[in-house]
């Protein structure tokens, strides 16, 4: 009986046809402000800052980035 072992190094990265998106929500107690997923990351950041400008104590946000990734041999 004969066995062959093949070791391949892999890497993970953004799929070339993927679009990175960002969503956010304000962490102020009882605030329900949400930012729907957007591919315009700069506009997403500006929306968070605008929310803070209108509601001074609302300065903490949870931001989530999403993308499609792909594992490839390196």
PAGU-12066 format. One record per atom (N, C-alpha, C): chain; residue number from 1; residue in three letters; x, y, z. Coordinates in steps of 0.2 Angstrom, whole numbers, m for minus. Layout:
<node "A"; NUM; "ALA"; <X; Y; Z>>
...
END
This chain:
<node "A"; 1; "UNK"; <4; m6; 0>>
<node "A"; 1; "UNK"; <0; 0; 0>>
<node "A"; 1; "UNK"; <4; 6; 0>>
<node "A"; 2; "UNK"; <2; 11; m4>>
<node "A"; 2; "UNK"; <6; 17; m5>>
<node "A"; 2; "UNK"; <2; 23; m3>>
<node "A"; 3; "UNK"; <5; 28; 1>>
<node "A"; 3; "UNK"; <1; 34; 2>>
<node "A"; 3; "UNK"; <5; 40; 0>>
<node "A"; 4; "UNK"; <2; 45; m3>>
<node "A"; 4; "UNK"; <5; 51; m5>>
<node "A"; 4; "UNK"; <2; 57; m1>>
<node "A"; 5; "UNK"; <6; 61; 2>>
<node "A"; 5; "UNK"; <4; 67; 6>>
<node "A"; 5; "UNK"; <6; 73; 2>>
<node "A"; 6; "UNK"; <1; 77; 2>>
<node "A"; 6; "UNK"; <3; 84; m2>>
<node "A"; 6; "UNK"; <1; 89; 3>>
<node "A"; 7; "UNK"; <6; 94; 5>>
<node "A"; 7; "UNK"; <5; 99; 9>>
<node "A"; 7; "UNK"; <5; 106; 5>>
<node "A"; 8; "UNK"; <m1; 109; 5>>
<node "A"; 8; "UNK"; <m2; 115; 2>>
<node "A"; 8; "UNK"; <m3; 121; 7>>
<node "A"; 9; "UNK"; <0; 126; 6>>
<node "A"; 9; "UNK"; <m1; 132; 10>>
<node "A"; 9; "UNK"; <m7; 136; 7>>
<node "A"; 10; "UNK"; <m11; 138; 11>>
<node "A"; 10; "UNK"; <m17; 142; 9>>
<node "A"; 10; "UNK"; <m17; 149; 12>>
<node "A"; 11; "UNK"; <m20; 154; 9>>
<node "A"; 11; "UNK"; <m21; 160; 11>>
<node "A"; 11; "UNK"; <m29; 162; 10>>
<node "A"; 12; "UNK"; <m31; 167; 14>>
<node "A"; 12; "UNK"; <m38; 169; 13>>
<node "A"; 12; "UNK"; <m38; 177; 12>>
<node "A"; 13; "UNK"; <m42; 179; 7>>
<node "A"; 13; "UNK"; <m42; 186; 5>>
<node "A"; 13; "UNK"; <m49; 188; 2>>
<node "A"; 14; "UNK"; <m50; 194; 1>>
<node "A"; 14; "UNK"; <m56; 196; m2>>
<node "A"; 14; "UNK"; <m57; 194; m9>>
<node "A"; 15; "UNK"; <m63; 191; m10>>
<node "A"; 15; "UNK"; <m64; 188; m17>>
<node "A"; 15; "UNK"; <m64; 194; m22>>
<node "A"; 16; "UNK"; <m61; 194; m28>>
<node "A"; 16; "UNK"; <m60; 199; m32>>
<node "A"; 16; "UNK"; <m67; 203; m35>>
<node "A"; 17; "UNK"; <m72; 199; m35>>
<node "A"; 17; "UNK"; <m79; 202; m37>>
<node "A"; 17; "UNK"; <m83; 204; m31>>
<node "A"; 18; "UNK"; <m80; 204; m25>>
<node "A"; 18; "UNK"; <m84; 205; m19>>
<node "A"; 18; "UNK"; <m84; 213; m18>>
<node "A"; 19; "UNK"; <m89; 215; m14>>
<node "A"; 19; "UNK"; <m90; 222; m12>>
<node "A"; 19; "UNK"; <m90; 222; m5>>
<node "A"; 20; "UNK"; <m86; 226; m2>>
<node "A"; 20; "UNK"; <m86; 227; 6>>
<node "A"; 20; "UNK"; <m91; 231; 8>>
<node "A"; 21; "UNK"; <m95; 230; 13>>
<node "A"; 21; "UNK"; <m100; 234; 15>>
<node "A"; 21; "UNK"; <m99; 235; 23>>
<node "A"; 22; "UNK"; <m103; 240; 25>>
<node "A"; 22; "UNK"; <m102; 242; 32>>
<node "A"; 22; "UNK"; <m109; 244; 34>>
<node "A"; 23; "UNK"; <m111; 242; 40>>
<node "A"; 23; "UNK"; <m117; 244; 44>>
<node "A"; 23; "UNK"; <m115; 246; 51>>
<node "A"; 24; "UNK"; <m120; 250; 54>>
<node "A"; 24; "UNK"; <m118; 252; 61>>
<node "A"; 24; "UNK"; <m125; 253; 65>>
<node "A"; 25; "UNK"; <m123; 254; 71>>
<node "A"; 25; "UNK"; <m129; 255; 76>>
<node "A"; 25; "UNK"; <m126; 259; 82>>
<node "A"; 26; "UNK"; <m130; 264; 84>>
<node "A"; 26; "UNK"; <m128; 268; 90>>
<node "A"; 26; "UNK"; <m129; 264; 96>>
<node "A"; 27; "UNK"; <m124; 265; 101>>
<node "A"; 27; "UNK"; <m124; 261; 107>>
<node "A"; 27; "UNK"; <m127; 265; 113>>
<node "A"; 28; "UNK"; <m130; 271; 112>>
<node "A"; 28; "UNK"; <m133; 274; 117>>
<node "A"; 28; "UNK"; <m139; 271; 120>>
<node "A"; 29; "UNK"; <m140; 271; 126>>
<node "A"; 29; "UNK"; <m146; 267; 129>>
<node "A"; 29; "UNK"; <m152; 269; 126>>
<node "A"; 30; "UNK"; <m156; 265; 124>>
<node "A"; 30; "UNK"; <m163; 266; 121>>
<node "A"; 30; "UNK"; <m163; 269; 114>>
<node "A"; 31; "UNK"; <m157; 270; 111>>
<node "A"; 31; "UNK"; <m157; 273; 104>>
<node "A"; 31; "UNK"; <m158; 268; 99>>
<node "A"; 32; "UNK"; <m162; 269; 94>>
<node "A"; 32; "UNK"; <m163; 264; 89>>
<node "A"; 32; "UNK"; <m160; 266; 82>>
<node "A"; 33; "UNK"; <m156; 270; 82>>
<node "A"; 33; "UNK"; <m153; 273; 76>>
<node "A"; 33; "UNK"; <m148; 267; 73>>
<node "A"; 34; "UNK"; <m150; 265; 67>>
<node "A"; 34; "UNK"; <m146; 260; 63>>
<node "A"; 34; "UNK"; <m144; 263; 56>>
<node "A"; 35; "UNK"; <m139; 261; 54>>
<node "A"; 35; "UNK"; <m137; 262; 47>>
<node "A"; 35; "UNK"; <m137; 256; 43>>
<node "A"; 36; "UNK"; <m141; 255; 38>>
<node "A"; 36; "UNK"; <m141; 249; 34>>
<node "A"; 36; "UNK"; <m135; 248; 30>>
<node "A"; 37; "UNK"; <m133; 242; 28>>
<node "A"; 37; "UNK"; <m127; 241; 25>>
<node "A"; 37; "UNK"; <m126; 245; 19>>
<node "A"; 38; "UNK"; <m120; 248; 18>>
<node "A"; 38; "UNK"; <m118; 252; 12>>
<node "A"; 38; "UNK"; <m111; 250; 10>>
<node "A"; 39; "UNK"; <m110; 251; 4>>
<node "A"; 39; "UNK"; <m104; 250; 1>>
<node "A"; 39; "UNK"; <m100; 256; 1>>
<node "A"; 40; "UNK"; <m103; 262; 2>>
<node "A"; 40; "UNK"; <m99; 268; 3>>
<node "A"; 40; "UNK"; <m97; 269; 10>>
<node "A"; 41; "UNK"; <m91; 266; 11>>
<node "A"; 41; "UNK"; <m88; 266; 18>>
<node "A"; 41; "UNK"; <m88; 273; 21>>
<node "A"; 42; "UNK"; <m85; 278; 17>>
<node "A"; 42; "UNK"; <m85; 285; 19>>
<node "A"; 42; "UNK"; <m91; 288; 21>>
<node "A"; 43; "UNK"; <m96; 287; 17>>
<node "A"; 43; "UNK"; <m103; 289; 19>>
<node "A"; 43; "UNK"; <m106; 286; 25>>
<node "A"; 44; "UNK"; <m104; 280; 26>>
<node "A"; 44; "UNK"; <m106; 277; 32>>
<node "A"; 44; "UNK"; <m103; 280; 38>>
<node "A"; 45; "UNK"; <m97; 281; 38>>
<node "A"; 45; "UNK"; <m93; 285; 44>>
<node "A"; 45; "UNK"; <m97; 292; 45>>
<node "A"; 46; "UNK"; <m98; 295; 39>>
<node "A"; 46; "UNK"; <m101; 302; 40>>
<node "A"; 46; "UNK"; <m108; 302; 43>>
<node "A"; 47; "UNK"; <m112; 296; 41>>
<node "A"; 47; "UNK"; <m118; 296; 44>>
<node "A"; 47; "UNK"; <m118; 295; 52>>
<node "A"; 48; "UNK"; <m113; 291; 54>>
<node "A"; 48; "UNK"; <m112; 290; 61>>
<node "A"; 48; "UNK"; <m110; 297; 64>>
<node "A"; 49; "UNK"; <m106; 301; 61>>
<node "A"; 49; "UNK"; <m104; 307; 64>>
<node "A"; 49; "UNK"; <m110; 312; 64>>
<node "A"; 50; "UNK"; <m114; 312; 59>>
<node "A"; 50; "UNK"; <m120; 316; 58>>
<node "A"; 50; "UNK"; <m124; 315; 64>>
<node "A"; 51; "UNK"; <m125; 308; 66>>
<node "A"; 51; "UNK"; <m130; 306; 71>>
<node "A"; 51; "UNK"; <m127; 309; 78>>
<node "A"; 52; "UNK"; <m121; 309; 79>>
<node "A"; 52; "UNK"; <m118; 312; 85>>
<node "A"; 52; "UNK"; <m119; 319; 85>>
<node "A"; 53; "UNK"; <m118; 323; 79>>
<node "A"; 53; "UNK"; <m119; 330; 79>>
<node "A"; 53; "UNK"; <m126; 332; 81>>
<node "A"; 54; "UNK"; <m131; 328; 79>>
<node "A"; 54; "UNK"; <m138; 329; 81>>
<node "A"; 54; "UNK"; <m140; 327; 88>>
<node "A"; 55; "UNK"; <m136; 322; 91>>
<node "A"; 55; "UNK"; <m138; 319; 97>>
<node "A"; 55; "UNK"; <m131; 319; 101>>
<node "A"; 56; "UNK"; <m129; 324; 105>>
<node "A"; 56; "UNK"; <m122; 324; 107>>
<node "A"; 56; "UNK"; <m120; 319; 111>>
<node "A"; 57; "UNK"; <m124; 315; 115>>
<node "A"; 57; "UNK"; <m121; 310; 120>>
<node "A"; 57; "UNK"; <m121; 303; 116>>
<node "A"; 58; "UNK"; <m123; 303; 110>>
<node "A"; 58; "UNK"; <m123; 297; 106>>
<node "A"; 58; "UNK"; <m116; 297; 101>>
<node "A"; 59; "UNK"; <m111; 295; 105>>
<node "A"; 59; "UNK"; <m104; 295; 102>>
<node "A"; 59; "UNK"; <m101; 288; 101>>
<node "A"; 60; "UNK"; <m105; 283; 103>>
<node "A"; 60; "UNK"; <m102; 276; 102>>
<node "A"; 60; "UNK"; <m106; 272; 98>>
<node "A"; 61; "UNK"; <m103; 268; 93>>
<node "A"; 61; "UNK"; <m106; 264; 88>>
<node "A"; 61; "UNK"; <m103; 258; 87>>
<node "A"; 62; "UNK"; <m107; 253; 86>>
<node "A"; 62; "UNK"; <m105; 246; 83>>
<node "A"; 62; "UNK"; <m105; 247; 76>>
<node "A"; 63; "UNK"; <m99; 245; 73>>
<node "A"; 63; "UNK"; <m98; 245; 66>>
<node "A"; 63; "UNK"; <m96; 238; 63>>
<node "A"; 64; "UNK"; <m100; 236; 58>>
<node "A"; 64; "UNK"; <m99; 229; 56>>
<node "A"; 64; "UNK"; <m97; 229; 48>>
<node "A"; 65; "UNK"; <m91; 226; 46>>
<node "A"; 65; "UNK"; <m89; 226; 39>>
<node "A"; 65; "UNK"; <m91; 219; 37>>
<node "A"; 66; "UNK"; <m93; 218; 31>>
<node "A"; 66; "UNK"; <m94; 212; 28>>
<node "A"; 66; "UNK"; <m91; 212; 21>>
<node "A"; 67; "UNK"; <m89; 206; 19>>
<node "A"; 67; "UNK"; <m86; 205; 12>>
<node "A"; 67; "UNK"; <m86; 197; 11>>
<node "A"; 68; "UNK"; <m86; 195; 5>>
<node "A"; 68; "UNK"; <m85; 188; 3>>
<node "A"; 68; "UNK"; <m78; 187; 2>>
<node "A"; 69; "UNK"; <m76; 182; 6>>
<node "A"; 69; "UNK"; <m69; 180; 6>>
<node "A"; 69; "UNK"; <m68; 173; 2>>
<node "A"; 70; "UNK"; <m61; 172; 0>>
<node "A"; 70; "UNK"; <m60; 166; m4>>
<node "A"; 70; "UNK"; <m53; 163; m1>>
<node "A"; 71; "UNK"; <m53; 157; m1>>
<node "A"; 71; "UNK"; <m47; 153; 1>>
<node "A"; 71; "UNK"; <m43; 151; m5>>
<node "A"; 72; "UNK"; <m37; 152; m6>>
<node "A"; 72; "UNK"; <m33; 151; m12>>
<node "A"; 72; "UNK"; <m26; 148; m10>>
<node "A"; 73; "UNK"; <m24; 143; m14>>
<node "A"; 73; "UNK"; <m17; 141; m12>>
<node "A"; 73; "UNK"; <m12; 147; m14>>
<node "A"; 74; "UNK"; <m7; 147; m9>>
<node "A"; 74; "UNK"; <m2; 152; m10>>
<node "A"; 74; "UNK"; <5; 150; m13>>
END
